[in-house]
Amino acid sequence: MAKDDVEKKWNNIYTTQDQAESQLEIKAAYVLQEHAFLLPKSGLALDLASGLGGNAVFLANYGLDSHAWDISQTAMKKLQAYCSKNNISILTEVRDIEQQPPAANSFDVICVSYYLERAIVKNIITALKINGLLFYQTFIAEKVSDAGPSNPQYRLQPNELLTLFSSLHVLAYQEHGTVGDVKKGLRDVATLVAQKRCAKK
């Protein structure tokens, strides 16, 4: 899909959402909330493909210098309005991440939720500073509900998230798939917390 088409698609989604500005979906991803104790006390944090910026808000409230990037101008405007109303400092940017991925060694924390573009995985890894943390959560192929994308390209295969980020040190990983009692556990998604460490000599 061309950049203009992608931007238009997401602008339409955020424009037509039946939500009051004060009720934006600002809830952070489960993986970030559950493992916030691993966050550094200070540093630069990026909510990549942020949408309405739930992760960015969480990171800013935690005390990090928070950035939010998304291709949707509508989403960024809504996030800016929310931040202004609630006195939250977040640097927002309308950005095509596939064409302009983050620069090398630029962030202490990167959070990605419900976005999957395998072509920029290496860029995400290199964008982390040494000891930087990645928080990742997105949909998997082994689903138990209809939540998430219908296109299988945007769903992870079993343990694929571990493979994609195999050069990082895994701190936490969850992928329950369809095993056991599907009414319990974390279903439909995989979550990863991983750290970039110095290469062993």
N, C-alpha and C positions, 0 to 999 in steps of 0.2 A: 504494500500500500504506500502511495506517495506521501511525502511529508505533509503537504497541504490537506490531503484527505484524512490523514491520521489526526492532525490538529483539529480539523472541522468535526470529526467524529467525537473527540473528547470534549470539545467546546459545547457541542450539542448535548452531550450527556450531563455535563455540569450545569448547563443552562436550564434544562428541563427537569432537573431534580426538584421534587416537590418538598423543599425544605426551607424553613425560615433561616435567615442568615445566622441567627443566634443558636441554631440547632445543626450547625454543620457537623459532618462526620469527622470529628477531630480526635476520635479515639485512636490511640496508637496500636500498632500490631501486637498481637499476643507475645510474639518472640521478644519484643523490646520491653514490654511491661514485665514479663516474667524474669528477665535477666538484666534488669536495670542495675542491679548491684554490681555488675561487671563494668559499668561505664566509668571512664576516667572523670576526675573532678573538674577538669577543664579541657579545652581543645576545640577543634573545628569538627563539626558534624554535618553530614549531608543526608537528607531525605531524598533519595533518587527516584525519579518518576513518582513524585510525592502525591499527586492528586490534590486533595484538599488539605494535605499537610498534617495529618494526625501525628505522624512520627516526628515531624519537625517541631511541632508545638511541645510535644513531650520532651524532646531533647533540649529545647530552649528553656523550658521550665526546670529542667534538671541543672541548668547552669552552663550548658555548652553554647558555643557560638554556632547557631543553627542556620543551615542553608536548605532551601527547598527548590528543587528543579522539576519542571514538568513542561510538556509540550503544549498544554492547555492554558491559554491566556485567561480564560474564564475561571479556571481553578485557582490560578495565582492571584487574580483580583479578589476572589472570595476570601482567600487566605490572608491577603493583605488587610482587607476590611476587618476580618476577625482579630488579627493581631493588633490593629489600631484600637479597636474597641476594648480589648483586654490587656493593653499595655504589654504586649509580648514582642520581643525583638527577633525577627527572622529575616534573613536576606533571601528574597524570592527571585527566581529567574525563569522566564519562559525560554525553554531550551530543548532542542532536539537532541536527546542524549545519544542516539545512535550516530549522529553526525558530529556531535561535540561531547564526547565522553569526558569525565573529569581528568585533570592532569595528574601526572605521576607524583606520588608522595605528597598529596595535598590535603588529606583528611585523616583525622584520628578515629572517626567513627563514620561508617556508611550503613544506612538502613534502607533496605529494599523490601517492599511488600506488594504482592500481587502484580508483579511486573517480571516478565521473563524474556530476555533477549540474549541468547547464548553468545552472539557475536561480540558482545562487549564484556564478557566475563573477565577476560585478561585485563581490560582497562580498569575494571572495578578493583581487581587485585593490586595492580600497580598504583592505583590512586590512594591506597591505604599507606599511611606512614608505618614505619617499623613499630611494632606493638599495637598497631591500629586494629580496631574491631569491626567485624562485619556482622550485621543482624539481617537475616534473610528469611522471608516467609512467602510462599506462593503455592499455587494449586498443583495437585498431583493427578496422575492418570488413574490411580486406584482410588476412585471416589465412591462415596456412599450417598451422595445427594447430587442435585443438579446445580449446586453453587459453582460459580466460576465460568470460564470460557468454554464454549462448545468446540472450538478448534483445538484438536489434540496437540498442535504445535506449541501451544501456550501452557501445556501441562508437563510437569516433570515425570520422567520414568522412575521406577523404583531405585532409590539411592543415587539418582542422577545429581542431586545437589552436592552430595559428598564428592562425586567425581569431578564436577565442574570446578570446585574450590579445593581440590586435593592438595594444593601447595600451601594451604593455610592450616594452622593448628586448630583442630576442632575442640571447642569448649562445651558445646551442647548440641544435640541433634535429636529431632523427633520426626517420625514418619510412621504412623500407625496403620495407614492403608485401610484394608478391609479385614484385618486379623481380629479375631475374638468378638466381643460384644461391641458392635459398631455404634451403639447408643452411648458408649463411654469413650473417653480418650479424645485425642486431637485428630479429627478426621478431615479428609479432603485437602489437607495441606501438609507440607513439610516445612520444618523450621531448622535454621542453622545459626549458631553463634560461633564465629571462628576468629582467630587472631593471626596477623601477619608477623612472623618472627624472622630474626636474622638467619640466613642460611648457615648450616653447620659447616665448620671448616675441617 
